[in-house]
């Protein structure tokens, strides 16, 4: 019984580490900025207000879906914003 608890605890610890590393991978990238409102359907880089995963935006130019672009370019893209829309 003790062995089973150890295996379960190890598995939970491993999953926690995996999600922590995955979240860090989506942290701000040097030289890049999040640009909202320009991603094509299913091409967003991370969660939106209505979905929890990358690649799950449901429409083109969804105001709460973002992708990384080089710093300073978001404001030059029609419809692009560094803040999420409603």
MDTraj code that builds the backbone (N, CA, C; nanometers):
import mdtraj as md
import numpy as np

residues = "UNK UNK UNK UNK UNK UNK UNK UNK UNK UNK UNK UNK UNK UNK UNK UNK UNK UNK UNK UNK UNK UNK UNK UNK UNK UNK UNK UNK UNK UNK UNK UNK UNK UNK UNK UNK UNK UNK UNK UNK UNK UNK UNK UNK UNK UNK UNK UNK UNK UNK UNK UNK UNK UNK UNK UNK UNK UNK UNK UNK UNK UNK UNK UNK UNK UNK UNK UNK UNK UNK UNK UNK UNK UNK UNK UNK UNK UNK UNK UNK UNK UNK UNK UNK UNK UNK".split()
xyz = np.array([
    [0.0822, -0.1187, 0.0000],
    [0.0000, 0.0000, 0.0000],
    [0.0869, 0.1255, 0.0000],
    [0.1957, 0.1216, 0.0767],
    [0.2840, 0.2374, 0.0831],
    [0.3457, 0.2655, -0.0536],
    [0.3784, 0.1612, -0.1281],
    [0.4369, 0.1763, -0.2615],
    [0.3377, 0.2474, -0.3548],
    [0.2110, 0.2147, -0.3474],
    [0.1092, 0.2779, -0.4320],
    [0.0993, 0.4273, -0.4044],
    [0.1052, 0.4651, -0.2788],
    [0.0983, 0.6066, -0.2427],
    [0.2200, 0.6818, -0.2961],
    [0.3352, 0.6176, -0.2914],
    [0.4573, 0.6794, -0.3426],
    [0.4481, 0.6998, -0.4934],
    [0.3973, 0.6023, -0.5640],
    [0.3827, 0.6121, -0.7098],
    [0.2846, 0.7242, -0.7452],
    [0.1732, 0.7300, -0.6763],
    [0.0741, 0.8343, -0.7024],
    [0.1322, 0.9721, -0.6717],
    [0.2016, 0.9862, -0.5618],
    [0.2618, 1.1141, -0.5255],
    [0.3655, 1.1555, -0.6298],
    [0.4445, 1.0607, -0.6772],
    [0.5443, 1.0906, -0.7802],
    [0.4772, 1.1348, -0.9096],
    [0.3697, 1.0696, -0.9462],
    [0.2977, 1.1054, -1.0685],
    [0.2398, 1.2458, -1.0585],
    [0.1824, 1.2787, -0.9458],
    [0.1254, 1.4120, -0.9256],
    [0.2350, 1.5175, -0.9298],
    [0.3468, 1.4899, -0.8659],
    [0.4596, 1.5830, -0.8675],
    [0.5100, 1.6032, -1.0107],
    [0.5183, 1.4966, -1.0858],
    [0.5627, 1.5048, -1.2250],
    [0.4683, 1.5875, -1.3106],
    [0.3393, 1.5684, -1.2932],
    [0.2410, 1.6471, -1.3686],
    [0.2494, 1.7946, -1.3322],
    [0.2658, 1.8224, -1.2034],
    [0.2788, 1.9617, -1.1598],
    [0.4010, 2.0260, -1.2249],
    [0.5111, 1.9547, -1.2278],
    [0.6341, 2.0075, -1.2892],
    [0.6135, 2.0300, -1.4383],
    [0.5446, 1.9385, -1.5044],
    [0.5179, 1.9524, -1.6473],
    [0.4369, 2.0778, -1.6756],
    [0.3308, 2.1014, -1.5992],
    [0.2474, 2.2194, -1.6203],
    [0.3226, 2.3475, -1.5856],
    [0.4084, 2.3423, -1.4854],
    [0.4876, 2.4598, -1.4487],
    [0.5840, 2.4959, -1.5614],
    [0.6500, 2.3979, -1.6172],
    [0.7430, 2.4223, -1.7277],
    [0.6663, 2.4699, -1.8504],
    [0.5507, 2.4103, -1.8799],
    [0.4707, 2.4523, -1.9946],
    [0.4287, 2.5970, -1.9799],
    [0.3894, 2.6383, -1.8610],
    [0.3495, 2.7767, -1.8368],
    [0.4664, 2.8707, -1.8546],
    [0.5841, 2.8293, -1.8116],
    [0.7024, 2.9132, -1.8267],
    [0.7377, 2.9297, -1.9736],
    [0.7111, 2.8284, -2.0544],
    [0.7415, 2.8369, -2.1969],
    [0.6560, 2.9437, -2.2640],
    [0.5394, 2.9728, -2.2073],
    [0.4523, 3.0738, -2.2650],
    [0.4731, 3.2108, -2.2018],
    [0.5684, 3.2203, -2.1131],
    [0.6000, 3.3501, -2.0536],
    [0.6531, 3.4420, -2.1633],
    [0.6566, 3.5699, -2.1340],
    [0.7003, 3.6680, -2.2330],
    [0.8336, 3.6272, -2.2952],
    [0.8358, 3.6319, -2.4262],
    [0.9581, 3.5980, -2.4992],
    [1.0351, 3.7268, -2.5247],
    [1.1658, 3.7258, -2.5066],
    [1.2449, 3.8470, -2.5313],
    [1.2258, 3.8967, -2.6755],
    [1.2008, 4.0255, -2.6873],
    [1.1846, 4.0853, -2.8191],
    [1.0481, 4.0643, -2.8821],
    [0.9568, 4.0032, -2.8072],
    [0.8230, 3.9744, -2.8598],
    [0.7182, 4.0359, -2.7684],
    [0.5987, 4.0593, -2.8220],
    [0.4871, 4.1084, -2.7419],
    [0.3601, 4.0345, -2.7825],
    [0.2667, 4.0254, -2.6901],
    [0.1375, 3.9650, -2.7198],
    [0.0571, 4.0654, -2.8008],
    [-0.0049, 4.0175, -2.9078],
    [-0.0887, 4.1036, -2.9907],
    [-0.2264, 4.0386, -3.0013],
    [-0.3252, 4.1062, -2.9465],
    [-0.4623, 4.0570, -2.9443],
    [-0.5377, 4.1017, -3.0696],
    [-0.6341, 4.0187, -3.1105],
    [-0.7250, 4.0578, -3.2170],
    [-0.6759, 4.0338, -3.3584],
    [-0.5648, 3.9627, -3.3755],
    [-0.5141, 3.9399, -3.5112],
    [-0.4983, 3.7923, -3.5454],
    [-0.5159, 3.7041, -3.4489],
    [-0.4962, 3.5609, -3.4725],
    [-0.6090, 3.5045, -3.5587],
    [-0.5735, 3.4134, -3.6463],
    [-0.6728, 3.3418, -3.7261],
    [-0.7364, 3.2340, -3.6387],
    [-0.8540, 3.1903, -3.6760],
    [-0.9255, 3.0875, -3.6018],
    [-0.8368, 2.9651, -3.5802],
    [-0.8247, 2.9237, -3.4544],
    [-0.7455, 2.8058, -3.4206],
    [-0.5957, 2.8272, -3.4213],
    [-0.5488, 2.9504, -3.4322],
    [-0.4055, 2.9771, -3.4401],
    [-0.3537, 3.0630, -3.3254],
    [-0.4323, 3.0822, -3.2201],
    [-0.3876, 3.1638, -3.1064],
    [-0.2776, 3.0925, -3.0288],
    [-0.1912, 3.1710, -2.9614],
    [-0.0778, 3.1148, -2.8875],
    [-0.1134, 3.0652, -2.7480],
    [-0.2199, 3.1144, -2.6890],
    [-0.2544, 3.0710, -2.5542],
    [-0.4037, 3.0882, -2.5303],
    [-0.4449, 3.0654, -2.4072],
    [-0.5872, 3.0673, -2.3738],
    [-0.6533, 3.2010, -2.4050],
    [-0.7854, 3.1958, -2.4208],
    [-0.8662, 3.3150, -2.4417],
    [-0.9659, 3.3231, -2.3274],
    [-1.0520, 3.4213, -2.3301],
    [-1.1549, 3.4328, -2.2282],
    [-1.2567, 3.3195, -2.2341],
    [-1.2666, 3.2548, -2.3500],
    [-1.3673, 3.1500, -2.3664],
    [-1.3076, 3.0115, -2.3924],
    [-1.1757, 2.9982, -2.3944],
    [-1.1133, 2.8680, -2.4128],
    [-0.9856, 2.8612, -2.3292],
    [-0.9383, 2.7400, -2.3056],
    [-0.8268, 2.7251, -2.2131],
    [-0.6958, 2.6802, -2.2758],
    [-0.6902, 2.6678, -2.4070],
    [-0.5690, 2.6156, -2.4685],
    [-0.5293, 2.6934, -2.5932],
    [-0.4033, 2.6817, -2.6281],
    [-0.3551, 2.7393, -2.7535],
    [-0.4239, 2.6685, -2.8692],
    [-0.4470, 2.7421, -2.9760],
    [-0.5072, 2.6832, -3.0954],
    [-0.6554, 2.6581, -3.0850],
    [-0.7234, 2.7245, -2.9910],
    [-0.8666, 2.6982, -2.9739],
    [-0.9550, 2.8202, -2.9970],
    [-0.9007, 2.9274, -3.0519],
    [-0.9873, 3.0421, -3.0806],
    [-1.0891, 2.9977, -3.1849],
    [-1.2083, 3.0526, -3.1785],
    [-1.3172, 3.0041, -3.2620],
    [-1.3478, 3.0914, -3.3831],
    [-1.2834, 3.2070, -3.3914],
    [-1.3072, 3.2944, -3.5063],
    [-1.1818, 3.3755, -3.5379],
    [-1.1704, 3.4191, -3.6617],
    [-1.0603, 3.5056, -3.7002],
    [-1.0701, 3.6372, -3.6248],
    [-0.9559, 3.6911, -3.5859],
    [-0.9473, 3.8220, -3.5197],
    [-1.0262, 3.8310, -3.3895],
    [-1.0380, 3.7206, -3.3190],
    [-1.1074, 3.7172, -3.1900],
    [-1.0367, 3.8137, -3.0956],
    [-1.1100, 3.9031, -3.0329],
    [-1.0519, 4.0127, -2.9545],
    [-0.9753, 3.9683, -2.8304],
    [-1.0028, 3.8489, -2.7776],
    [-0.9317, 3.8030, -2.6589],
    [-0.8264, 3.6964, -2.6906],
    [-0.8061, 3.6665, -2.8182],
    [-0.7046, 3.5698, -2.8604],
    [-0.5796, 3.6455, -2.9040],
    [-0.4623, 3.5924, -2.8688],
    [-0.3387, 3.6631, -2.9021],
    [-0.2354, 3.5700, -2.9621],
    [-0.1388, 3.6313, -3.0305],
    [-0.0200, 3.5633, -3.0805],
    [0.0991, 3.6537, -3.0514],
    [0.2180, 3.5937, -3.0460],
    [0.3389, 3.6731, -3.0281],
    [0.3793, 3.7361, -3.1609],
    [0.4181, 3.8632, -3.1554],
    [0.4732, 3.9349, -3.2705],
    [0.5964, 4.0109, -3.2222],
    [0.6857, 4.0502, -3.3129],
    [0.8017, 4.1292, -3.2697],
    [0.7568, 4.2589, -3.2025],
    [0.8288, 4.2987, -3.0964],
    [0.7936, 4.4203, -3.0227],
    [0.7800, 4.5394, -3.1167],
    [0.6764, 4.6194, -3.0923],
    [0.6535, 4.7404, -3.1691],
    [0.5719, 4.7213, -3.2953],
    [0.5408, 4.5969, -3.3314],
    [0.4651, 4.5765, -3.4554],
    [0.3147, 4.5639, -3.4343],
    [0.2719, 4.5277, -3.3163],
    [0.1285, 4.5062, -3.2928],
    [0.0467, 4.6304, -3.3250],
    [0.0934, 4.7442, -3.2803],
    [0.0180, 4.8679, -3.3026],
    [0.0131, 4.9060, -3.4508],
    [0.0993, 4.8483, -3.5319],
    [0.1019, 4.8770, -3.6755],
    [0.0093, 4.7859, -3.7555],
    [-0.0421, 4.6807, -3.6917],
    [-0.1286, 4.5841, -3.7588],
    [-0.2733, 4.6260, -3.7387],
    [-0.3486, 4.6368, -3.8462],
    [-0.4900, 4.6750, -3.8376],
    [-0.5646, 4.5779, -3.7464],
    [-0.6281, 4.6318, -3.6425],
    [-0.7030, 4.5508, -3.5472],
    [-0.6192, 4.4988, -3.4328],
    [-0.4875, 4.5157, -3.4368],
    [-0.3991, 4.4655, -3.3326],
    [-0.4001, 4.5541, -3.2089],
    [-0.3896, 4.4909, -3.0910],
    [-0.3866, 4.5625, -2.9649],
    [-0.3027, 4.4833, -2.8649],
    [-0.2306, 4.5531, -2.7784],
    [-0.1548, 4.4843, -2.6750],
    [-0.2394, 4.4570, -2.5515],
    [-0.3661, 4.4936, -2.5576],
    [-0.4620, 4.4655, -2.4502],
    [-0.5776, 4.3839, -2.5075],
    [-0.6295, 4.2864, -2.4309],
    [-0.7420, 4.2071, -2.4826],
    [-0.8677, 4.2902, -2.4980],
    [-0.9453, 4.2579, -2.5987],
    [-1.0727, 4.3261, -2.6202],
    [-1.1862, 4.2501, -2.5569],
    [-1.3010, 4.3074, -2.5627],
    [-1.4220, 4.2446, -2.5051],
    [-1.4801, 4.1437, -2.6006],
])
top = md.Topology()
chain = top.add_chain()
for i, resn in enumerate(residues, 1):
    res = top.add_residue(resn, chain, resSeq=i)
    for name in ("N", "CA", "C"):
        top.add_atom(name, md.element.get_by_symbol(name[0]), res)
traj = md.Trajectory(xyz[None], top)
